[in-house]
């Protein structure tokens, strides 16, 4: 996936948050996202992913024969 040059700092921040190297609170300091619909959607998706992973729901069972 190609990332526009102006979006690079935001996508790097999203990756750091997903990797646990930054907190989701840092999204509020991103100056690019308010002007870019694509990056706002990326941040929204990252927040949704983090909320889902942190929801305490049991992880799905993966079938043994899944190839």
C-alpha positions in Angstrom: 0.0 0.0 0.0 1.4 3.4 -1.0 1.2 6.2 1.5 1.1 9.8 0.5 4.2 11.7 1.7 2.0 14.0 3.8 0.5 11.0 5.6 3.8 9.4 6.5 4.1 10.9 10.0 0.5 9.9 10.9 0.9 6.3 9.6 4.2 6.0 11.5 2.4 7.2 14.7 -0.4 4.7 14.1 2.2 1.9 13.8 4.0 3.0 17.0 0.6 2.9 18.8 -0.2 -0.5 17.5 3.2 -1.7 18.4 2.8 -0.4 22.0 5.6 2.1 21.6 3.2 5.1 21.9 -0.2 5.6 23.5 -3.5 6.3 21.7 -3.6 9.6 23.5 -0.8 10.8 21.1 -3.3 10.7 18.2 -4.8 13.9 19.6 -1.5 15.7 19.0 -1.3 14.7 15.3 -1.6 17.9 13.3 -2.1 16.2 9.9 -5.2 14.1 10.7 -7.7 17.0 11.0 -7.0 17.9 7.4 -6.9 14.4 5.9 -10.0 12.2 5.8 -7.9 9.1 4.9 -5.7 9.5 8.0 -8.8 10.2 10.2 -10.2 6.9 9.0 -6.9 5.1 9.7 -6.8 6.5 13.2 -10.5 5.5 13.7 -9.7 1.9 12.5 -6.6 1.7 14.8 -8.7 2.8 17.8 -11.4 0.2 16.9 -8.7 -2.5 16.6 -7.2 -1.5 20.0 -10.6 -1.4 21.6 -11.5 -4.8 20.2 -8.2 -6.4 21.3 -8.4 -4.9 24.7 -12.1 -5.8 25.2 -11.3 -8.9 27.3 -13.1 -11.1 24.9 -11.6 -14.6 24.5 -9.5 -15.0 21.4 -11.1 -17.2 18.8 -10.0 -20.8 18.6 -8.1 -21.6 15.5 -8.8 -25.0 14.0 -5.8 -27.4 14.1 -6.2 -28.3 10.4 -6.2 -24.6 9.2 -3.6 -24.4 6.6 
